[in-house]
Structures are given as structure tokens and as C-alpha cells.
Amino acid sequence: QVQLVESGGGLVQAGGSLTLSCAASGSILRVNVMGWYRQAPGKQREVVASIRTGASATYADSVKGRFTISRDNGKNTIFLQMNSLVPEDTAVYYCNADIMLRTTLRSTSYWGQGTQVTVSS
């Protein structure tokens, strides 16, 4: 009933920038929270940044000052601007959204398919 479609990953040199986007579509009544997670090889998935409706964004300490999450509420889309990238940022980045459905009036968490970000040294 809901799809999250991510785009914007790729290969970049250390110090470079990338912008990820994630668009939610489907039977959406309200988007409560949208955010980005990442998972590096051999590591657990971790939250990178999130933004709740009507609240400020939050960031992992490792990306503060380098990454910026923003949201286009009208299009149920979020963006992650990533600057000053370092090899440690290499991971698969996943979009996550907590969405209330029109059909059930219940909130459920959804995940995107993931997009690879590779930062070369």
C-alpha cells in the first residue's frame, strides 16, 4: 500500500558530496516520521538522520555538521544532503518512514530498497 523509492547513491571521492532522495507514495493519510539509516558491511543498521512532522531534525553524532536532512511535505519526500564525505560513510543507505494509512488509520513502518553510497579514499 506504500512504496518508498530512493535515488541518488553512487561513487564519490572523499571530501565530495551526494544527495539522496526518498519519495513515499500510496495510501498515505499522514507521514509521522521519515529518516535515513545506513548499513555498512559487517555492521548493524544505524540511524543517520530523521525528521518528524512539526519537529526539528536529529542526526547521528558521526554526521552532524556534514549531513542535512530536509523534507518536502507536499510530496512526502525527504532528502539527505551529504557533504565532506569520508570512506567511513560507505554503506547502503535506507529510507524509513512511519506512515498512517488512509485505509486502516494505523501507522506502520516502511523501508526503501536501499541505495549504495561508496566513498573512495
Buried (B, 14 or more C-beta within 10 A) or exposed (E): EBEBBBEBBEEBEEEBEBBBBBBBEBEBEEBEBBBBBBBBEEEEBEBBBBBBEEEEBBBBEEBEEBBBBBBEEEEBBBBBBBBEBBEEBBBBBBBBBBBBBEEEEEBEEBEBEBBEBBBEE
